[in-house]
Amino acid sequence: MSMRRRDFLHHTTTASLILAAPAVLRAGSQRLERLVLQGPPSGPSLTLAHAVGLGLFDDIAREVVFTCWSTPDELRANLTSGRVPVVAMAAQGAASMYNRGFGVHLVTVMTDGHCGMVSRHAPIEHITQLRGQRIGQPFINDMTGHVMRRALAHHGMTVADVHLVSAATHIEGAQLLLAERVDSALLAEPAATAALLRAQATDTVLHRGLQMRDEWGRITGLRPSLPQAGLVVTQAFAEAHPQHIEALHRAVEFAAAAANANPEQAAEHAAEPMDRPATVLSAALPFCHLTARRASQARPELEAMYSALAEADPGIIGGRLPDAGFYLI
């Protein structure tokens, strides 16, 4: 056991984590020379960075490289080229790639939803309050954009009832809000918390409002959950290294529980790769709703999400629900 893991087990106070650790950390034989992972500039990367910091992938590979991708286009290019075989990405994007024959599989759902409304004038507690507003919308043609349009439709609204202002990233969406160029913004963590802390430091008033996980529960009729991102591997990786798939899931499962139990330690591990202050990340972590559910276990909620998104545009998920082959474990 590495020193990092010994230190962690020594300092962790959650008994269940301590008891779980030995099983979680055994990855088996045939250790890889190098494991390359990427994650988004948002909540799930806290889990991956924490897993790296705790040495949870060390029994899978001798060298572990983790970085954050900047845009979904960069992510897709890295996946399809094989440069990065293990990623955290939008569950909608993963389903679309799978249905289009790109050879990716979902291993683990990593969040129950980590985006919500932040506003200038008053807290947004209901989607209909957005009528007539200028809304900062990061990734307008990807997951958060699809979520916003579906939420509007659930309340009989369309994009014609609001003015969506495209933002290249969630941080850019936060900047639009702070510069008073929009009335509200749909922001993922940690960008939402960063905006609120920045406003507080400059005597500006911003309000945290509706969380999309709660809205999504109303849309699907299920529990408040937006399973918007997960751990994805390429088919080539899964075929070449089937013995490591379970180990990847269990490392993520352990890291998510550890991050929720000790946000400050997780934030310290994630600060450098996510290029965000640890204080911001630790404050944001409770709003990331980090989890680690096997893809097959989360399938009913994923299919409810996919079906709801496809009502507006089936092309969003590649024209159909992904079949059982998409759910790797």
Secondary structure, 3 states (H helix, E strand, C coil): CCHHHHHHHHHCCCHHHHHHHHHHHCCCCCCEEEEEEEECCCCHHHHHHHHHHCCCCCCCEEEEEEEECCCHHHHHHHHHHCCCCEEEEEHHHHHHHHHCCCCEEEEEEEECCCEEEEECCCCCCCHHHHCCCEEEEECCCCHHHHHHHHHHHHCCCCHHHCEEEEECCHHHHHHHHHCCCCCEEEEECCHHHHHHHHHHHCCCCCEEEEEHHHHHHHHHCCCCCCCCEEEEEEHHHHHHCHHHHHHHHHHHHHHHHHHHHCHHHHHHHHHHHHCCCHHHHHHHHHHCCEEEEEHHHHHHHHHHHHHHHHHHCHHHHCCCCCCHHHECC
